[in-house]
């Protein structure tokens, strides 16, 4: 089996170290600078402090690193992820071979793909997630690199624990499942349930299907379907979930996802969409900048969307919007490092 060149591995480790420096050193210094300027008396004073911070070399360096470590990780012509996978077609075919005969995978080559999904390199991922057979593998490698110490997707495992803490569901739909990083933890915690993951990306679904035999999970199903109009029958599920899907959709599509979630749930069923939601002008400013630097143009509108009203409009009751700790202690007020403001949007379809 082919393996990455040593230089590629070293380069990607360098990029990972740069990201850790950005999150664990640059961000705390930037936040401390902001706190020293902003005394929090009025929103206007907060905006004035942000305007002042945005002109500092520290913020500009912070923004530069965020934009360009991601670009280099993916697209460096010598050692980027795209060049690495492009140079190893036989390994890619071998890695995905198990998906070809998987009875748990349903692909739809004629599925309409939204224009923005085809035309925007979200996360700076070249070709987004539909441009090449190795796109799922490249996305997995990129996502794993954010967690160099554990190589785990702890947030998704903790989300699986949160699902289990609610009740024992029997039929779960995971929208925007990608390569399975959230689908698999839910299925592992609910072995009696059928957990179905859907996504627009065939390369991600192939990777999930190829990985499935290694998980020992017989209760996972994977399908290439659109979360806006999934095609499943009314009341097919008692839980509908997603992770980090909503902020990558136009607002009108978010409303359609909520309506589809409601339609798909049986009475008394629950929806649990895990995403981001900034609290305060400072974090809103940082996420607005992140949206530009990481090609996530719909995020600012999502951040300002009244999700309680949107979920009510879809028909939900018992709506809760709750901070979510992606790792132990992350929601503490004194947490010093960069983190996305993970938030759980939870509600119930009335009986």
C-alpha positions as CSV (number, residue, x, y, z in Angstrom):
1,X,0.0,0.0,0.0
2,X,1.3,3.5,-0.9
3,X,2.0,5.9,1.9
4,X,2.5,9.7,1.9
5,X,6.1,10.9,1.2
6,X,8.0,11.8,4.4
7,X,8.1,15.4,3.3
8,X,4.3,15.5,2.9
9,X,3.9,14.2,6.4
10,X,6.4,16.7,7.8
11,X,4.7,19.6,6.0
12,X,1.2,18.6,7.3
13,X,2.6,18.3,10.8
14,X,4.1,21.8,10.5
15,X,0.7,23.1,9.3
16,X,-1.0,21.4,12.3
17,X,1.6,23.0,14.7
18,X,0.8,26.4,13.1
19,X,-2.9,25.8,13.8
20,X,-2.2,24.9,17.4
21,X,-0.1,28.1,17.8
22,X,-3.0,30.1,16.3
23,X,-5.6,28.6,18.7
24,X,-3.5,28.3,21.9
25,X,-1.2,31.3,21.7
26,X,-2.4,33.9,19.2
27,X,-6.0,33.8,20.2
28,X,-5.5,34.2,23.9
29,X,-3.2,37.1,23.3
30,X,-5.7,38.7,20.9
31,X,-8.6,38.2,23.4
32,X,-6.6,39.7,26.2
33,X,-5.8,42.7,24.0
34,X,-9.5,43.1,23.3
35,X,-10.5,42.9,27.0
36,X,-8.0,45.6,27.8
37,X,-9.6,47.9,25.3
38,X,-13.3,47.0,25.7
39,X,-14.9,47.8,29.1
40,X,-18.3,46.5,28.0
41,X,-20.4,49.5,28.9
42,X,-22.4,49.8,25.7
43,X,-22.6,48.0,22.3
44,X,-21.1,51.1,20.7
45,X,-18.1,50.8,22.9
46,X,-17.7,47.1,22.0
47,X,-17.8,48.1,18.3
48,X,-15.3,50.8,18.9
49,X,-12.9,48.3,20.6
50,X,-13.4,45.8,17.8
51,X,-12.6,48.5,15.2
52,X,-9.4,49.3,17.1
53,X,-8.4,45.7,17.4
54,X,-9.0,45.0,13.7
55,X,-6.2,47.5,12.9
56,X,-3.6,45.9,15.1
57,X,-0.8,43.8,13.7
58,X,-1.8,41.0,16.1
59,X,-5.3,40.7,14.7
60,X,-4.0,40.9,11.1
61,X,-1.5,38.1,11.8
62,X,-4.2,36.1,13.5
63,X,-6.4,36.5,10.4
64,X,-3.5,35.8,8.0
65,X,-2.7,32.5,9.7
66,X,-6.3,31.4,9.8
67,X,-6.7,31.9,6.1
68,X,-3.4,30.6,4.9
69,X,-2.7,27.6,7.1
70,X,-5.9,26.2,5.7
71,X,-4.9,27.1,2.1
72,X,-1.5,25.5,2.5
73,X,-2.9,22.4,4.1
74,X,-5.1,21.7,1.2
75,X,-3.5,23.3,-1.8
76,X,0.3,23.6,-1.5
77,X,1.4,22.3,-4.9
78,X,4.1,20.0,-3.4
79,X,2.9,18.8,0.0
80,X,-0.8,19.8,0.2
81,X,-3.5,17.2,0.8
82,X,-4.9,17.6,-2.8
83,X,-1.4,16.9,-4.3
84,X,-0.9,13.9,-2.0
85,X,-4.2,12.2,-2.8
86,X,-3.9,13.1,-6.5
87,X,-0.5,11.3,-6.7
88,X,-1.9,8.1,-5.1
89,X,-4.8,6.9,-7.3
90,X,-4.2,3.2,-6.7
91,X,-4.2,3.7,-2.9
92,X,-7.4,5.7,-3.1
93,X,-9.1,3.0,-5.1
94,X,-7.9,0.4,-2.6
95,X,-9.1,2.4,0.4
96,X,-12.6,2.9,-1.1
97,X,-13.0,-0.6,-2.7
98,X,-15.2,-1.9,0.1
99,X,-17.8,0.7,-0.7
100,X,-18.4,-0.8,-4.2
101,X,-20.2,-3.9,-2.8
102,X,-21.6,-2.4,0.4
103,X,-25.3,-3.3,0.9
104,X,-25.6,-0.4,3.2
105,X,-24.8,2.4,0.7
106,X,-27.3,4.0,-1.7
107,X,-25.8,6.4,-4.3
108,X,-27.8,8.6,-6.7
109,X,-25.7,9.9,-9.5
110,X,-28.6,12.0,-10.8
111,X,-29.2,13.8,-7.5
112,X,-29.4,17.6,-8.2
113,X,-26.5,19.4,-6.4
114,X,-27.1,23.0,-5.4
115,X,-25.1,25.6,-7.3
116,X,-23.4,27.0,-4.3
117,X,-22.2,23.5,-3.3
118,X,-20.7,23.0,-6.7
119,X,-19.2,26.4,-7.1
120,X,-17.8,27.3,-3.7
121,X,-14.7,25.6,-2.2
122,X,-16.2,25.5,1.3
123,X,-13.4,25.3,4.0
124,X,-11.1,26.0,1.0
125,X,-11.5,22.3,0.1
126,X,-10.6,22.2,-3.7
127,X,-13.7,21.2,-5.6
128,X,-15.7,21.2,-2.4
129,X,-16.7,17.6,-1.6
130,X,-17.8,16.5,-5.1
131,X,-14.8,17.2,-7.3
132,X,-12.7,14.0,-7.0
133,X,-13.1,10.4,-5.7
134,X,-10.6,11.2,-2.9
135,X,-12.6,14.1,-1.5
136,X,-13.9,12.2,1.4
137,X,-10.4,11.0,2.3
138,X,-9.1,14.5,2.0
139,X,-11.9,15.9,4.2
140,X,-11.2,13.2,6.8
141,X,-7.5,14.0,6.8
142,X,-8.2,17.7,7.2
143,X,-10.7,17.2,10.0
144,X,-8.3,14.9,11.8
145,X,-5.4,17.3,11.6
146,X,-7.3,19.7,13.9
147,X,-6.9,17.1,16.7
148,X,-3.2,16.1,16.4
149,X,-3.0,14.8,20.0
150,X,-6.0,12.5,20.0
151,X,-6.8,11.9,16.3
152,X,-10.4,11.6,17.6
153,X,-13.6,13.5,16.9
154,X,-14.4,14.2,20.5
155,X,-17.2,16.7,19.9
156,X,-19.1,14.1,17.9
157,X,-18.6,11.4,20.5
158,X,-19.9,13.8,23.1
159,X,-22.9,14.6,20.9
160,X,-23.6,10.9,20.8
161,X,-23.6,10.8,24.6
162,X,-26.0,13.8,24.6
163,X,-28.3,11.9,22.2
164,X,-28.2,8.8,24.5
165,X,-29.0,11.0,27.6
166,X,-32.3,12.0,26.1
167,X,-33.8,8.6,25.5
168,X,-33.3,5.4,23.5
169,X,-34.3,6.2,20.0
170,X,-35.2,3.6,17.4
171,X,-34.9,5.3,14.0
172,X,-32.3,8.1,13.6
173,X,-31.6,10.3,10.6
174,X,-28.2,12.1,10.6
175,X,-28.4,14.9,8.0
176,X,-25.1,15.9,6.4
177,X,-23.3,12.9,7.7
178,X,-20.1,13.3,5.7
179,X,-17.7,10.4,6.2
180,X,-19.6,9.2,9.3
181,X,-17.8,11.1,12.1
182,X,-21.2,11.7,13.9
183,X,-23.2,8.8,12.4
184,X,-21.0,6.2,13.8
185,X,-20.9,7.4,17.5
186,X,-24.7,7.6,17.5
187,X,-25.0,4.1,16.1
188,X,-22.5,2.8,18.6
189,X,-24.5,4.2,21.5
190,X,-27.9,3.0,20.1
191,X,-27.2,-0.6,18.8
192,X,-31.0,-1.3,18.8
193,X,-31.6,1.7,16.4
194,X,-31.3,2.0,12.7
195,X,-29.1,5.1,12.1
196,X,-29.3,6.5,8.6
197,X,-26.8,9.1,7.4
198,X,-27.5,11.2,4.3
199,X,-25.3,13.6,2.4
200,X,-24.9,15.3,-1.0
201,X,-21.3,14.1,-1.3
202,X,-20.8,10.7,-2.9
203,X,-17.0,10.7,-2.1
204,X,-17.8,11.2,1.6
205,X,-20.5,8.5,1.6
206,X,-18.1,6.0,-0.2
207,X,-15.5,6.6,2.6
208,X,-18.2,6.1,5.3
209,X,-19.3,2.8,3.6
210,X,-15.7,1.6,3.2
211,X,-15.0,2.4,6.9
212,X,-18.2,0.8,8.1
213,X,-16.9,-2.9,8.2
214,X,-14.1,-1.8,10.5
215,X,-16.6,-0.3,13.0
216,X,-18.6,-3.5,13.6
217,X,-21.8,-1.5,13.4
218,X,-24.6,-3.4,11.6
219,X,-27.2,-0.7,12.2
220,X,-25.9,2.1,9.9
221,X,-27.4,3.0,6.5
222,X,-26.0,5.5,4.1
223,X,-27.7,7.4,1.3
224,X,-26.9,10.2,-1.1
225,X,-29.9,12.4,-0.5
226,X,-30.6,16.1,0.0
227,X,-31.5,17.2,3.6
228,X,-34.0,19.7,2.2
229,X,-36.1,17.1,0.4
230,X,-34.9,13.7,1.6
231,X,-37.6,11.6,0.0
232,X,-38.3,9.5,3.1
233,X,-41.9,9.0,4.2
234,X,-43.6,11.2,6.8
235,X,-42.9,10.2,10.4
236,X,-40.1,7.8,9.4
237,X,-37.8,8.7,12.4
238,X,-38.0,9.5,16.1
239,X,-34.8,11.5,16.0
240,X,-33.3,13.9,13.3
241,X,-29.8,15.3,13.8
242,X,-27.1,17.2,12.1
243,X,-23.7,18.5,13.1
244,X,-22.2,21.7,11.5
245,X,-24.7,21.6,8.7
246,X,-27.0,24.6,9.3
247,X,-24.3,27.3,9.1
248,X,-23.3,26.1,5.6
249,X,-26.8,26.7,4.2
250,X,-28.6,29.8,2.9
251,X,-31.2,31.0,5.4
252,X,-34.1,29.9,3.2
253,X,-32.6,26.4,3.0
254,X,-32.2,26.3,6.8
255,X,-35.9,26.9,7.1
256,X,-36.5,24.1,4.6
257,X,-34.2,21.7,6.7
258,X,-36.2,22.5,9.8
259,X,-39.5,21.9,8.0
260,X,-38.1,18.6,6.6
261,X,-36.9,17.6,10.0
262,X,-40.4,18.2,11.4
263,X,-42.1,16.2,8.5
264,X,-39.8,13.3,9.0
265,X,-40.4,13.0,12.7
266,X,-43.1,10.9,14.3
267,X,-45.2,12.8,16.9
268,X,-43.2,13.1,20.0
269,X,-39.9,12.8,18.1
270,X,-37.0,15.1,18.6
271,X,-34.7,17.2,16.5
272,X,-31.1,17.9,17.6
273,X,-29.1,20.1,15.3
274,X,-25.5,20.8,16.6
275,X,-23.9,23.9,15.2
276,X,-22.3,27.2,16.2
277,X,-23.9,30.3,17.8
278,X,-21.8,33.3,18.9
279,X,-22.6,35.0,22.2
280,X,-21.6,38.6,22.3
281,X,-20.2,41.1,19.8
282,X,-16.6,39.9,20.1
283,X,-17.3,36.3,19.0
284,X,-19.7,37.5,16.3
285,X,-16.9,39.6,14.9
286,X,-14.5,36.7,14.9
287,X,-17.0,34.3,13.3
288,X,-17.8,36.9,10.6
289,X,-14.1,37.1,9.8
290,X,-13.8,33.3,9.9
291,X,-16.7,33.0,7.4
292,X,-14.7,35.1,4.9
293,X,-11.4,33.5,5.6
294,X,-12.7,29.9,5.4
295,X,-15.2,30.4,2.5
296,X,-18.3,29.9,4.7
297,X,-20.3,32.8,3.3
298,X,-23.7,31.8,4.8
299,X,-22.4,31.7,8.4
300,X,-23.1,35.4,9.3
301,X,-26.7,35.2,8.2
302,X,-27.2,32.0,10.3
303,X,-25.6,33.7,13.3
304,X,-28.2,36.4,13.2
305,X,-31.2,34.1,12.4
306,X,-33.8,33.8,15.2
307,X,-33.6,30.1,15.6
308,X,-36.4,29.9,18.2
309,X,-38.8,31.6,15.8
310,X,-37.6,29.5,12.9
311,X,-38.2,26.3,14.8
312,X,-41.5,27.5,16.0
313,X,-42.5,28.3,12.4
314,X,-41.6,24.8,11.5
315,X,-44.0,23.5,14.1
316,X,-41.7,22.5,17.0
317,X,-42.3,22.9,20.7
318,X,-40.1,22.6,23.8
319,X,-37.3,24.5,22.0
320,X,-34.0,24.7,23.8
321,X,-30.8,26.4,22.7
322,X,-27.9,25.1,24.8
323,X,-24.2,25.7,24.9
324,X,-22.3,22.5,24.1
325,X,-18.8,21.6,25.4
326,X,-16.9,19.9,22.6
327,X,-14.3,18.9,25.1
328,X,-14.3,18.8,28.9
329,X,-14.4,22.3,30.4
330,X,-14.7,24.1,27.1
331,X,-17.8,26.2,28.1
332,X,-16.1,27.6,31.2
333,X,-16.1,31.3,31.4
334,X,-12.4,31.3,31.9
335,X,-11.6,28.9,28.9
336,X,-8.5,30.7,27.4
337,X,-8.1,29.1,24.0
338,X,-9.8,29.5,20.7
339,X,-13.0,27.5,20.3
340,X,-16.0,27.6,18.1
341,X,-19.2,28.4,20.1
342,X,-20.7,24.9,19.8
343,X,-24.5,25.1,20.4
344,X,-27.3,22.5,20.5
345,X,-30.6,23.4,18.9
346,X,-33.1,21.0,20.3
347,X,-36.9,20.7,20.0
348,X,-39.8,18.3,20.0
349,X,-42.6,17.5,17.4
350,X,-45.8,17.8,19.4
351,X,-48.0,14.7,20.0
